[in-house]
C-alpha cells in the first residue's frame, strides 16, 4: 500500500497532514500502525505532542499516521473520532486500542504493553 508520505512516517511524525490515506489503505497495512487524529492549532493536541513523541521513540520502525482532522474529513468520521487528539492503534489494519487526550506517558501504558507483548 502506498501512503502519502506527509501523513505517514516511520517513528514519530511531527506534522498533521490534510492528505490522509483512505481507510481501506490502513486496513491493508501489515503489523502495527499508530493513527493520530487532531489539528495543529488544538491545545489538547499540542499538549499531547511531546507525550506521543516520547512514546514513539521506543518504536522507531512503527508507522505513525498523523491526520489533520475536522469538519468534512472522511477518515476521522469513519473511525468515529469525536475528540482530539485521538490515537488509534491498529494491528494488521484492525483497531486494537484507542486513547483520547493523552497528557502523560503513563496514559499510553496499555499501548506499550500491547506492542511489547505482540498484542
Rosetta blueprint (number, residue, H / E / L):
1 X L
2 X L
3 X L
4 X L
5 X L
6 X L
7 X L
8 X E
9 X E
10 X E
11 X L
12 X L
13 X L
14 X L
15 X L
16 X L
17 X E
18 X L
19 X L
20 X L
21 X L
22 X L
23 X H
24 X H
25 X H
26 X H
27 X H
28 X L
29 X L
30 X L
31 X L
32 X E
33 X E
34 X E
35 X E
36 X E
37 X E
38 X E
39 X L
40 X L
41 X L
42 X L
43 X H
44 X H
45 X H
46 X H
47 X H
48 X H
49 X H
50 X H
51 X H
52 X H
53 X H
54 X H
55 X H
56 X H
57 X H
58 X L
59 X L
60 X L
61 X L
62 X L
63 X E
64 X E
65 X E
66 X E
67 X E
68 X E
69 X L
70 X L
71 X L
72 X L
73 X L
74 X H
75 X H
76 X H
77 X H
78 X H
79 X L
80 X L
81 X L
82 X L
83 X L
84 X L
85 X L
86 X E
87 X E
88 X E
89 X E
90 X E
91 X E
92 X L
93 X L
94 X E
95 X E
96 X E
97 X E
98 X E
99 X E
100 X E
101 X L
102 X L
103 X L
104 X L
105 X H
106 X H
107 X H
108 X H
109 X H
110 X H
111 X H
112 X H
113 X H
114 X H
115 X H
116 X H
117 X H
118 X L
119 X L
